[in-house]
Amino acid sequence: MSDSKSKILKRSTLPLLVILIVAAVGIFFVVKLTEKGTVESIIKKDQPMAMLFIFESNKKPVSNQLLIWYPSRRKAAIMDIPSTMGIILKSANKMSSIDTVYDSRNPSKFVKEISDYLKYPIDGWFVYDEASLCQTIDLLEGIQMFIPETVMESDSLKGVSLPGGAVVLDGDKTNQYLLYALATDSYSEEISRKQRLLINMLGRLADESASLNKKSNLRLIASKPKSNFSLATRLSIFEHLAQIDHDMIITQFISGSFRSFEGRRLLFPYYDGELARDVVSQTAKALGIEEDGASQKTIVTIDILNGCGEKGLANTASILFESYGYKVVSVGNAPSFDYAKTVMYDNDGDKAALQQVANIINCKNFGDASVLPGLQKANITIILGKDFNGRYCIGQ
């Protein structure tokens, strides 16, 4: 009796099993087909796309670069996300460094924490460990980097030996360059070196895209990093990334203060992350603005003058604007400390750039640049008044 029941059960479950397998296969192909058209769909909708590039060392994230990218406009910005950023982790409901949730096998949880913190959707991720980075750079036939002076192996830089000047690094030397970037004493210099690595990788991809297609190497390059995207989607993404004008990529970072927490030196973002969120939001909007060739600049420069006498205010403003990707070329004092209101001057006649900078601090007070003495060093001059509280102009 039991044998007959078993046979009946097997016969009844077999069709169900077949149905489940067919359904699973169908879902798989639907997902792959949908995913394959992701980039093309975003281009048609004229939307930005966000991807996190993670560079590992010993299975730990040592460089996390958030690429915000408008495929339809071939414009992009990169924001450095510190692995040692101290935040309240949603997944753990506690304060800790963001890299404590990182899993080299699947960094989705890590990426989601970043996305939730910035309140900005991240579409996908690419992870380069030492081997895949080395292979990628070698397939690109090297990457050009500038190293100020020759780097010799030392106790703090074990296994690192790099030539100085403008040099082409192979895959192995690129891994050494990443360790060299981490060893700098300057936070801003560390960010600059890490971001330059990704920018120059994209530059090589653009330079070699035509020959890569002929050699069928682009598919091989797209297959090297781990990713949540299918290989077909990765190939499509890399084809479009090769069209970015890498000389125009905006670089940004998360500003904050370093403090010791749980035995580690962590970066705690200013204003509980609101500044970083605003940088991301404003950047996505700025990338979507159409500009003619004449109005495009590789970077907008700013001169900041303290016009109220509050000590350190100009330096605070400098960090604020640099986190948005602007270059502050000079910080100093105004001719007097009697400015009640902050005033901004457009030295180049670029009203659009002036307005974007003004929006950051909610400044609505603009002056005539012709009244400024001497030759101006920057595209925009800002004189901080008593209404500037370190973040916004109050009462304008």
Contacts in CASP RR format, 6 or more apart in sequence:
PFRMAT RR
TARGET T0000
AUTHOR 0000-0000-0000
METHOD contacts of the structure
MODEL  1
MSDSKSKILKRSTLPLLVILIVAAVGIFFVVKLTEKGTVESIIKKDQPMA
MLFIFESNKKPVSNQLLIWYPSRRKAAIMDIPSTMGIILKSANKMSSIDT
VYDSRNPSKFVKEISDYLKYPIDGWFVYDEASLCQTIDLLEGIQMFIPET
VMESDSLKGVSLPGGAVVLDGDKTNQYLLYALATDSYSEEISRKQRLLIN
MLGRLADESASLNKKSNLRLIASKPKSNFSLATRLSIFEHLAQIDHDMII
TQFISGSFRSFEGRRLLFPYYDGELARDVVSQTAKALGIEEDGASQKTIV
TIDILNGCGEKGLANTASILFESYGYKVVSVGNAPSFDYAKTVMYDNDGD
KAALQQVANIINCKNFGDASVLPGLQKANITIILGKDFNGRYCIGQ
32 230 0 8 1.000
32 232 0 8 1.000
35 229 0 8 1.000
35 230 0 8 1.000
35 232 0 8 1.000
35 233 0 8 1.000
36 230 0 8 1.000
36 232 0 8 1.000
36 233 0 8 1.000
36 236 0 8 1.000
37 233 0 8 1.000
37 236 0 8 1.000
38 123 0 8 1.000
38 229 0 8 1.000
38 233 0 8 1.000
38 236 0 8 1.000
39 49 0 8 1.000
39 71 0 8 1.000
39 233 0 8 1.000
39 236 0 8 1.000
39 237 0 8 1.000
39 240 0 8 1.000
40 236 0 8 1.000
42 48 0 8 1.000
42 49 0 8 1.000
42 71 0 8 1.000
42 72 0 8 1.000
43 71 0 8 1.000
43 72 0 8 1.000
43 240 0 8 1.000
44 72 0 8 1.000
46 70 0 8 1.000
46 72 0 8 1.000
46 73 0 8 1.000
46 288 0 8 1.000
47 70 0 8 1.000
47 72 0 8 1.000
48 68 0 8 1.000
48 69 0 8 1.000
48 70 0 8 1.000
48 284 0 8 1.000
48 287 0 8 1.000
48 288 0 8 1.000
49 68 0 8 1.000
49 69 0 8 1.000
49 70 0 8 1.000
49 71 0 8 1.000
49 123 0 8 1.000
50 66 0 8 1.000
50 67 0 8 1.000
50 68 0 8 1.000
50 69 0 8 1.000
50 120 0 8 1.000
50 121 0 8 1.000
50 122 0 8 1.000
50 123 0 8 1.000
50 124 0 8 1.000
51 66 0 8 1.000
51 67 0 8 1.000
51 69 0 8 1.000
51 122 0 8 1.000
51 123 0 8 1.000
51 124 0 8 1.000
51 125 0 8 1.000
51 126 0 8 1.000
51 237 0 8 1.000
52 64 0 8 1.000
52 65 0 8 1.000
52 66 0 8 1.000
52 67 0 8 1.000
52 81 0 8 1.000
52 111 0 8 1.000
52 114 0 8 1.000
52 122 0 8 1.000
52 124 0 8 1.000
52 125 0 8 1.000
52 126 0 8 1.000
53 63 0 8 1.000
53 64 0 8 1.000
53 65 0 8 1.000
53 66 0 8 1.000
53 67 0 8 1.000
53 125 0 8 1.000
53 126 0 8 1.000
53 128 0 8 1.000
53 198 0 8 1.000
54 61 0 8 1.000
54 63 0 8 1.000
54 64 0 8 1.000
54 107 0 8 1.000
54 110 0 8 1.000
54 125 0 8 1.000
54 126 0 8 1.000
54 127 0 8 1.000
54 128 0 8 1.000
55 61 0 8 1.000
55 62 0 8 1.000
55 63 0 8 1.000
55 64 0 8 1.000
55 65 0 8 1.000
55 128 0 8 1.000
55 133 0 8 1.000
55 178 0 8 1.000
55 194 0 8 1.000
55 197 0 8 1.000
56 62 0 8 1.000
56 104 0 8 1.000
56 127 0 8 1.000
56 128 0 8 1.000
56 129 0 8 1.000
56 130 0 8 1.000
57 130 0 8 1.000
57 175 0 8 1.000
57 178 0 8 1.000
57 179 0 8 1.000
57 182 0 8 1.000
59 104 0 8 1.000
59 129 0 8 1.000
60 83 0 8 1.000
60 99 0 8 1.000
60 102 0 8 1.000
60 104 0 8 1.000
61 83 0 8 1.000
61 99 0 8 1.000
61 102 0 8 1.000
61 107 0 8 1.000
61 110 0 8 1.000
62 83 0 8 1.000
62 178 0 8 1.000
62 182 0 8 1.000
63 80 0 8 1.000
63 83 0 8 1.000
63 178 0 8 1.000
63 181 0 8 1.000
63 194 0 8 1.000
63 197 0 8 1.000
63 198 0 8 1.000
64 80 0 8 1.000
64 81 0 8 1.000
64 82 0 8 1.000
64 83 0 8 1.000
64 114 0 8 1.000
65 78 0 8 1.000
65 79 0 8 1.000
65 80 0 8 1.000
65 81 0 8 1.000
65 194 0 8 1.000
65 195 0 8 1.000
65 198 0 8 1.000
66 78 0 8 1.000
66 79 0 8 1.000
66 80 0 8 1.000
66 81 0 8 1.000
66 114 0 8 1.000
66 118 0 8 1.000
66 122 0 8 1.000
66 280 0 8 1.000
67 76 0 8 1.000
67 77 0 8 1.000
67 78 0 8 1.000
67 198 0 8 1.000
68 76 0 8 1.000
68 77 0 8 1.000
68 78 0 8 1.000
68 79 0 8 1.000
68 280 0 8 1.000
68 283 0 8 1.000
68 284 0 8 1.000
68 287 0 8 1.000
69 75 0 8 1.000
69 76 0 8 1.000
69 77 0 8 1.000
69 241 0 8 1.000
69 244 0 8 1.000
69 287 0 8 1.000
70 76 0 8 1.000
70 287 0 8 1.000
70 288 0 8 1.000
71 240 0 8 1.000
73 287 0 8 1.000
73 288 0 8 1.000
73 290 0 8 1.000
74 243 0 8 1.000
74 244 0 8 1.000
74 245 0 8 1.000
75 244 0 8 1.000
75 245 0 8 1.000
75 248 0 8 1.000
75 287 0 8 1.000
75 288 0 8 1.000
76 244 0 8 1.000
76 249 0 8 1.000
76 250 0 8 1.000
76 287 0 8 1.000
77 249 0 8 1.000
77 250 0 8 1.000
77 251 0 8 1.000
77 252 0 8 1.000
77 283 0 8 1.000
77 287 0 8 1.000
77 325 0 8 1.000
78 195 0 8 1.000
78 198 0 8 1.000
78 199 0 8 1.000
78 249 0 8 1.000
78 250 0 8 1.000
78 251 0 8 1.000
78 252 0 8 1.000
79 252 0 8 1.000
79 253 0 8 1.000
79 254 0 8 1.000
79 276 0 8 1.000
79 279 0 8 1.000
79 280 0 8 1.000
79 283 0 8 1.000
80 191 0 8 1.000
80 194 0 8 1.000
80 195 0 8 1.000
80 251 0 8 1.000
80 252 0 8 1.000
80 253 0 8 1.000
80 254 0 8 1.000
81 98 0 8 1.000
81 114 0 8 1.000
81 254 0 8 1.000
82 98 0 8 1.000
82 254 0 8 1.000
82 267 0 8 1.000
83 97 0 8 1.000
83 98 0 8 1.000
83 99 0 8 1.000
83 102 0 8 1.000
84 97 0 8 1.000
84 98 0 8 1.000
84 99 0 8 1.000
84 264 0 8 1.000
84 265 0 8 1.000
84 266 0 8 1.000
84 267 0 8 1.000
85 97 0 8 1.000
85 98 0 8 1.000
85 254 0 8 1.000
85 266 0 8 1.000
85 267 0 8 1.000
85 268 0 8 1.000
85 269 0 8 1.000
86 95 0 8 1.000
86 96 0 8 1.000
86 97 0 8 1.000
86 98 0 8 1.000
86 261 0 8 1.000
86 266 0 8 1.000
86 267 0 8 1.000
86 268 0 8 1.000
86 269 0 8 1.000
87 95 0 8 1.000
87 96 0 8 1.000
87 98 0 8 1.000
87 113 0 8 1.000
87 117 0 8 1.000
87 269 0 8 1.000
87 273 0 8 1.000
88 94 0 8 1.000
88 95 0 8 1.000
89 95 0 8 1.000
89 96 0 8 1.000
89 98 0 8 1.000
89 100 0 8 1.000
89 101 0 8 1.000
89 113 0 8 1.000
90 113 0 8 1.000
90 116 0 8 1.000
91 101 0 8 1.000
91 109 0 8 1.000
91 112 0 8 1.000
91 113 0 8 1.000
92 100 0 8 1.000
92 101 0 8 1.000
95 261 0 8 1.000
96 261 0 8 1.000
96 262 0 8 1.000
97 261 0 8 1.000
97 262 0 8 1.000
97 264 0 8 1.000
97 266 0 8 1.000
98 110 0 8 1.000
98 113 0 8 1.000
98 114 0 8 1.000
98 117 0 8 1.000
99 110 0 8 1.000
101 109 0 8 1.000
101 110 0 8 1.000
101 113 0 8 1.000
102 109 0 8 1.000
102 110 0 8 1.000
103 109 0 8 1.000
103 110 0 8 1.000
104 127 0 8 1.000
104 129 0 8 1.000
107 125 0 8 1.000
107 127 0 8 1.000
108 125 0 8 1.000
108 228 0 8 1.000
111 122 0 8 1.000
111 124 0 8 1.000
111 125 0 8 1.000
112 122 0 8 1.000
114 122 0 8 1.000
115 121 0 8 1.000
115 122 0 8 1.000
117 273 0 8 1.000
117 276 0 8 1.000
118 276 0 8 1.000
118 277 0 8 1.000
118 280 0 8 1.000
119 277 0 8 1.000
119 280 0 8 1.000
119 281 0 8 1.000
120 277 0 8 1.000
120 280 0 8 1.000
120 281 0 8 1.000
120 284 0 8 1.000
124 227 0 8 1.000
124 228 0 8 1.000
124 229 0 8 1.000
125 227 0 8 1.000
125 228 0 8 1.000
126 225 0 8 1.000
126 226 0 8 1.000
126 227 0 8 1.000
126 234 0 8 1.000
127 225 0 8 1.000
127 226 0 8 1.000
127 227 0 8 1.000
128 136 0 8 1.000
128 224 0 8 1.000
128 225 0 8 1.000
129 226 0 8 1.000
130 175 0 8 1.000
132 224 0 8 1.000
132 225 0 8 1.000
132 226 0 8 1.000
133 171 0 8 1.000
133 174 0 8 1.000
133 175 0 8 1.000
133 178 0 8 1.000
134 170 0 8 1.000
134 171 0 8 1.000
134 172 0 8 1.000
134 174 0 8 1.000
134 175 0 8 1.000
135 171 0 8 1.000
135 224 0 8 1.000
136 171 0 8 1.000
136 201 0 8 1.000
136 221 0 8 1.000
136 224 0 8 1.000
136 225 0 8 1.000
137 143 0 8 1.000
137 169 0 8 1.000
137 170 0 8 1.000
137 171 0 8 1.000
137 174 0 8 1.000
137 201 0 8 1.000
138 170 0 8 1.000
138 171 0 8 1.000
139 217 0 8 1.000
139 220 0 8 1.000
139 221 0 8 1.000
139 224 0 8 1.000
140 201 0 8 1.000
140 204 0 8 1.000
140 205 0 8 1.000
140 208 0 8 1.000
140 221 0 8 1.000
141 204 0 8 1.000
141 208 0 8 1.000
142 168 0 8 1.000
142 169 0 8 1.000
142 170 0 8 1.000
142 171 0 8 1.000
142 174 0 8 1.000
142 204 0 8 1.000
143 168 0 8 1.000
143 169 0 8 1.000
143 171 0 8 1.000
143 174 0 8 1.000
143 197 0 8 1.000
143 200 0 8 1.000
143 201 0 8 1.000
143 204 0 8 1.000
144 166 0 8 1.000
144 167 0 8 1.000
144 168 0 8 1.000
144 169 0 8 1.000
144 200 0 8 1.000
144 204 0 8 1.000
145 166 0 8 1.000
145 167 0 8 1.000
145 168 0 8 1.000
145 169 0 8 1.000
145 174 0 8 1.000
145 177 0 8 1.000
145 196 0 8 1.000
145 197 0 8 1.000
145 200 0 8 1.000
146 165 0 8 1.000
146 166 0 8 1.000
146 167 0 8 1.000
146 196 0 8 1.000
147 162 0 8 1.000
147 163 0 8 1.000
147 164 0 8 1.000
147 165 0 8 1.000
147 167 0 8 1.000
147 177 0 8 1.000
147 180 0 8 1.000
148 164 0 8 1.000
148 165 0 8 1.000
149 164 0 8 1.000
149 165 0 8 1.000
150 162 0 8 1.000
150 163 0 8 1.000
150 164 0 8 1.000
151 157 0 8 1.000
151 160 0 8 1.000
151 161 0 8 1.000
151 162 0 8 1.000
151 164 0 8 1.000
151 180 0 8 1.000
152 161 0 8 1.000
153 159 0 8 1.000
153 160 0 8 1.000
153 161 0 8 1.000
154 160 0 8 1.000
156 183 0 8 1.000
157 179 0 8 1.000
157 180 0 8 1.000
157 183 0 8 1.000
159 176 0 8 1.000
159 179 0 8 1.000
160 176 0 8 1.000
160 179 0 8 1.000
160 180 0 8 1.000
160 183 0 8 1.000
161 176 0 8 1.000
162 169 0 8 1.000
162 173 0 8 1.000
162 176 0 8 1.000
162 177 0 8 1.000
162 180 0 8 1.000
169 176 0 8 1.000
169 177 0 8 1.000
174 197 0 8 1.000
177 193 0 8 1.000
177 197 0 8 1.000
178 194 0 8 1.000
178 197 0 8 1.000
180 193 0 8 1.000
181 190 0 8 1.000
181 193 0 8 1.000
181 194 0 8 1.000
181 197 0 8 1.000
182 190 0 8 1.000
184 190 0 8 1.000
184 193 0 8 1.000
187 258 0 8 1.000
187 267 0 8 1.000
188 253 0 8 1.000
188 322 0 8 1.000
191 251 0 8 1.000
191 253 0 8 1.000
192 251 0 8 1.000
195 251 0 8 1.000
199 246 0 8 1.000
199 249 0 8 1.000
199 251 0 8 1.000
200 246 0 8 1.000
202 241 0 8 1.000
202 242 0 8 1.000
202 244 0 8 1.000
202 246 0 8 1.000
202 249 0 8 1.000
203 246 0 8 1.000
205 212 0 8 1.000
205 221 0 8 1.000
205 238 0 8 1.000
205 241 0 8 1.000
205 242 0 8 1.000
206 241 0 8 1.000
206 242 0 8 1.000
206 243 0 8 1.000
206 244 0 8 1.000
206 246 0 8 1.000
209 218 0 8 1.000
209 239 0 8 1.000
209 242 0 8 1.000
209 243 0 8 1.000
212 218 0 8 1.000
212 221 0 8 1.000
212 242 0 8 1.000
218 235 0 8 1.000
218 238 0 8 1.000
218 239 0 8 1.000
219 231 0 8 1.000
219 235 0 8 1.000
221 238 0 8 1.000
222 231 0 8 1.000
222 234 0 8 1.000
222 235 0 8 1.000
222 237 0 8 1.000
222 238 0 8 1.000
223 231 0 8 1.000
223 234 0 8 1.000
225 234 0 8 1.000
227 234 0 8 1.000
229 237 0 8 1.000
247 298 0 8 1.000
248 296 0 8 1.000
248 298 0 8 1.000
250 283 0 8 1.000
250 286 0 8 1.000
250 287 0 8 1.000
250 299 0 8 1.000
250 325 0 8 1.000
251 325 0 8 1.000
252 279 0 8 1.000
252 283 0 8 1.000
252 323 0 8 1.000
252 324 0 8 1.000
252 325 0 8 1.000
253 322 0 8 1.000
253 323 0 8 1.000
254 267 0 8 1.000
254 269 0 8 1.000
254 273 0 8 1.000
254 275 0 8 1.000
254 276 0 8 1.000
254 279 0 8 1.000
254 323 0 8 1.000
255 269 0 8 1.000
255 270 0 8 1.000
255 275 0 8 1.000
255 276 0 8 1.000
255 319 0 8 1.000
255 320 0 8 1.000
255 322 0 8 1.000
255 323 0 8 1.000
256 267 0 8 1.000
256 268 0 8 1.000
256 269 0 8 1.000
256 270 0 8 1.000
256 319 0 8 1.000
257 267 0 8 1.000
257 268 0 8 1.000
257 270 0 8 1.000
258 265 0 8 1.000
258 266 0 8 1.000
258 267 0 8 1.000
258 268 0 8 1.000
259 265 0 8 1.000
259 266 0 8 1.000
259 268 0 8 1.000
260 266 0 8 1.000
269 275 0 8 1.000
269 276 0 8 1.000
271 391 0 8 1.000
275 320 0 8 1.000
275 323 0 8 1.000
275 391 0 8 1.000
276 323 0 8 1.000
278 360 0 8 1.000
279 323 0 8 1.000
279 324 0 8 1.000
282 324 0 8 1.000
282 356 0 8 1.000
282 359 0 8 1.000
282 360 0 8 1.000
283 324 0 8 1.000
286 356 0 8 1.000
289 352 0 8 1.000
291 352 0 8 1.000
295 350 0 8 1.000
295 352 0 8 1.000
295 353 0 8 1.000
297 350 0 8 1.000
297 353 0 8 1.000
297 379 0 8 1.000
299 325 0 8 1.000
299 326 0 8 1.000
299 327 0 8 1.000
300 326 0 8 1.000
300 327 0 8 1.000
300 350 0 8 1.000
300 353 0 8 1.000
300 356 0 8 1.000
300 357 0 8 1.000
300 379 0 8 1.000
300 380 0 8 1.000
301 326 0 8 1.000
301 327 0 8 1.000
301 328 0 8 1.000
301 329 0 8 1.000
301 377 0 8 1.000
301 378 0 8 1.000
301 379 0 8 1.000
301 380 0 8 1.000
302 321 0 8 1.000
302 326 0 8 1.000
302 327 0 8 1.000
302 328 0 8 1.000
302 329 0 8 1.000
302 357 0 8 1.000
302 378 0 8 1.000
302 379 0 8 1.000
302 380 0 8 1.000
302 381 0 8 1.000
302 382 0 8 1.000
303 328 0 8 1.000
303 329 0 8 1.000
303 330 0 8 1.000
303 376 0 8 1.000
303 377 0 8 1.000
303 378 0 8 1.000
303 380 0 8 1.000
303 381 0 8 1.000
303 382 0 8 1.000
304 314 0 8 1.000
304 317 0 8 1.000
304 318 0 8 1.000
304 321 0 8 1.000
304 328 0 8 1.000
304 330 0 8 1.000
304 331 0 8 1.000
304 332 0 8 1.000
304 381 0 8 1.000
304 382 0 8 1.000
304 384 0 8 1.000
305 314 0 8 1.000
305 331 0 8 1.000
305 332 0 8 1.000
305 333 0 8 1.000
305 334 0 8 1.000
305 381 0 8 1.000
305 382 0 8 1.000
305 383 0 8 1.000
305 384 0 8 1.000
306 312 0 8 1.000
306 313 0 8 1.000
306 314 0 8 1.000
306 331 0 8 1.000
306 332 0 8 1.000
306 333 0 8 1.000
306 334 0 8 1.000
306 337 0 8 1.000
306 383 0 8 1.000
306 384 0 8 1.000
307 333 0 8 1.000
307 334 0 8 1.000
307 336 0 8 1.000
307 337 0 8 1.000
307 338 0 8 1.000
307 339 0 8 1.000
307 383 0 8 1.000
307 384 0 8 1.000
307 385 0 8 1.000
308 337 0 8 1.000
308 339 0 8 1.000
308 384 0 8 1.000
308 385 0 8 1.000
308 386 0 8 1.000
308 388 0 8 1.000
309 333 0 8 1.000
309 337 0 8 1.000
310 386 0 8 1.000
313 384 0 8 1.000
313 388 0 8 1.000
313 390 0 8 1.000
314 331 0 8 1.000
314 332 0 8 1.000
314 333 0 8 1.000
314 384 0 8 1.000
315 331 0 8 1.000
316 390 0 8 1.000
317 361 0 8 1.000
317 382 0 8 1.000
317 384 0 8 1.000
317 388 0 8 1.000
317 390 0 8 1.000
318 328 0 8 1.000
318 331 0 8 1.000
320 360 0 8 1.000
320 361 0 8 1.000
320 390 0 8 1.000
320 391 0 8 1.000
321 328 0 8 1.000
321 357 0 8 1.000
321 360 0 8 1.000
322 328 0 8 1.000
324 360 0 8 1.000
326 357 0 8 1.000
329 377 0 8 1.000
329 378 0 8 1.000
330 377 0 8 1.000
330 378 0 8 1.000
334 383 0 8 1.000
334 384 0 8 1.000
335 373 0 8 1.000
339 383 0 8 1.000
339 384 0 8 1.000
339 385 0 8 1.000
339 386 0 8 1.000
340 385 0 8 1.000
340 386 0 8 1.000
340 387 0 8 1.000
341 365 0 8 1.000
341 385 0 8 1.000
341 386 0 8 1.000
341 387 0 8 1.000
341 393 0 8 1.000
341 396 0 8 1.000
342 361 0 8 1.000
342 363 0 8 1.000
342 365 0 8 1.000
342 382 0 8 1.000
342 383 0 8 1.000
342 384 0 8 1.000
342 385 0 8 1.000
342 387 0 8 1.000
342 388 0 8 1.000
342 393 0 8 1.000
342 396 0 8 1.000
343 363 0 8 1.000
343 365 0 8 1.000
343 366 0 8 1.000
343 367 0 8 1.000
343 382 0 8 1.000
343 383 0 8 1.000
343 385 0 8 1.000
344 354 0 8 1.000
344 357 0 8 1.000
344 358 0 8 1.000
344 363 0 8 1.000
344 365 0 8 1.000
344 366 0 8 1.000
344 367 0 8 1.000
344 380 0 8 1.000
344 381 0 8 1.000
344 382 0 8 1.000
344 383 0 8 1.000
345 366 0 8 1.000
345 367 0 8 1.000
345 368 0 8 1.000
345 369 0 8 1.000
345 372 0 8 1.000
345 376 0 8 1.000
345 380 0 8 1.000
345 381 0 8 1.000
345 382 0 8 1.000
345 383 0 8 1.000
346 353 0 8 1.000
346 354 0 8 1.000
346 366 0 8 1.000
346 369 0 8 1.000
346 379 0 8 1.000
346 380 0 8 1.000
347 369 0 8 1.000
347 372 0 8 1.000
347 376 0 8 1.000
347 378 0 8 1.000
347 379 0 8 1.000
347 380 0 8 1.000
347 381 0 8 1.000
348 379 0 8 1.000
348 380 0 8 1.000
350 379 0 8 1.000
353 379 0 8 1.000
353 380 0 8 1.000
354 366 0 8 1.000
354 380 0 8 1.000
357 380 0 8 1.000
357 382 0 8 1.000
358 364 0 8 1.000
358 366 0 8 1.000
361 388 0 8 1.000
361 391 0 8 1.000
361 392 0 8 1.000
361 393 0 8 1.000
362 392 0 8 1.000
362 393 0 8 1.000
362 396 0 8 1.000
363 382 0 8 1.000
363 393 0 8 1.000
363 396 0 8 1.000
364 393 0 8 1.000
364 396 0 8 1.000
365 393 0 8 1.000
365 396 0 8 1.000
369 376 0 8 1.000
369 381 0 8 1.000
372 381 0 8 1.000
385 393 0 8 1.000
387 393 0 8 1.000
387 394 0 8 1.000
387 395 0 8 1.000
387 396 0 8 1.000
388 394 0 8 1.000
END
